[in-house]
Amino acid sequence: MKQFKYLAIIFLITFGLSPVTVFSTGDAEQLVLGNHILTLQWLQNHNGLGKAKIFRKDGKILLEGYQEENYEGNLNFMTINGTIKVISPAELEFEGKIVTRINYINNGIPHERKGKFILKAWGGRKYWRMQKMTQPDGEHTVTDYIDIFFEKYQK
C-alpha cells in the first residue's frame, strides 16, 4: 500500500497536479527520504551522477550531496549540505550551504551560497529543482540548475 502511495505522488507531480491535499506530510517525507541522484548541469557525468543522501537525524531531515568531474585536469564539483523541510511532495525548503566550483566560471574560484532555498517539482519533471538559480561569476551572472531526482539509488 505504501508503494502505491509513493507512485501516486510521483504521478500527480508529473502531471502538474497538487498531491498536497491527498497525502500527509509523512507520506511526502517517505518520498523524500533516501539516496537520490543529484545533478548540476555544468558537471558532466563521466565520473557518475552526483548523489544526495536525505535522512532523519535528531528530529531533523538532513541533506548531504556531492557531484564532481575532472575537466581538462581540473576538479569541478558541487557540495550541498543542510536541512530539508517538506512543504509538500512537490516543494522542499532547503536551508544550508551550497558550494560550486567550475574551472571556467568565476575564474575557477569556488562560489558559496548560504541560506534558504526552495526546490520545486512542477510540470512533467521527475525532480525537484532549486528555484534561486543565478549566481554572479565576477563579470557575469550564470544560471545553475541544481536538481534532486525522485529516483533513488541503492548504496
N, C-alpha and C positions, 0 to 999 in steps of 0.2 A: 504494500500500500504506500509506503514511504517513497519508493522508487517512482511510483505513478505520480505522486505529488510533485517531485522534482522535475519530471518530464513535462508535466502540465505547466509548471512555472516557466520552463525554457520555451515551451510552445507559445505561451501568452506573450512573453517578451519578444520572441522572434517576430510575431505579427503585430507588434506595436500596441498590444493591449496591456492594461494595467492589472497585474495579479494582486495588487495591494489589498483589495477587499476580499479576495478569495482565500488567501493564505496567511497564516500567522507569521509573526516575526521569527519564531522558532523554526518554521519551515524554511524561511528565507535564509536564516543563518546556516542551516544544513546545506543549502545550495552553495553558500559562500565558503564554508569551512573546507579545508583540504589543500591539496597541491595542484596549482593551476599553471598553465602556460602564461608567460609574461613576455611582452614584446615592446620594443621601441623601434620605430621604423628606420632609424639611421643604422641600426645594427643588423648586419646580415647574419644569417643563421648557419654559417659554416661550422661553428662550434656547438651547434644545437640551439634550441629555443631557450629563452630565459625561463626561470622558474620562480613562482611566487608561492610561498607557504603561508597559509592563513589558518590560524589556530587559536584556541582559547587558552589563556593563562591568567591566573589570579583574577578571574572575573571579567577580563577584557578579551577582545578579539584582536590579535596581533597579525601584522603582515611583515614578512621578510622576503625580499625579492632581489634577484640579480640576473643580469644578462651581460655577456661580453662577446667581443670579437677581436681577432687580430687583423689589422688592416694596414698594409704597407709597413709592416714592422712596428706598428703602434697598437697598444691595448686600448680599445674603446669599450666603454661599459656604462651600465646604469645600475644603481642600487636604489632600493626603496624600502624604508623601514618605518613602522609606526603602528597606529591603531586604526581599526575599522569600526565604523558604526553602520549597521544595516538600516538604511532608511526604508527600503523596500527591496524586493527581489531585483528590481531594475535600477536601483540607486544606492550607492555606497558613499559614505563620507570617510575619507582618509585624513588622518592627522599625523604628521611626521616629517621625515626628511627624504628628499629625492636628490640624488647626485648623478649627473650625466657627464661623460667625458667622451667627446668625439674629436679626433685629431684635426679635422678640417672645419670645426665650428669653434668660435671663441678662441682661436689660436691654440686649440688643444688644452685649454685651461678648464679643469672641471667646474661645472656650474652646479651650485647647491641651491635648492629651494626648500624652505621650511614653512609649515603652516597647515591649513585645512584645504583639502581639495575634494571635489565631487567627481565621482566616476559614475557614468550612466550607460545603460544598455538601452538602445532605442531602435525603432525600425526593425529590420531583419538581422541586426548584428547579434552575434553569439559571444559577445564580450562586453565588459564594462570599459569605457574609455574615459580617461581623465579629461575634464572639461576645460580647465585652465591650461591651454596647450602652448602658449607662447612663452619664450624666454629671450632675453637680449643676448646677443653674441658679440658684444662690443660695438661694432658699427651698425649691425642689423638686428632684426628680430627673426627668430626661427620658430617653427612650429614643431612641437614634439607630440607624436601620437603614442601615448602610453596606454597599452591595452592589457587587461587581465581577462583571459578567456574562461568561459564557463567550463570548458573541457578540463577534466582533471587527469593527471598522470599518476602512475604508480611509482613509488620510490624505488 
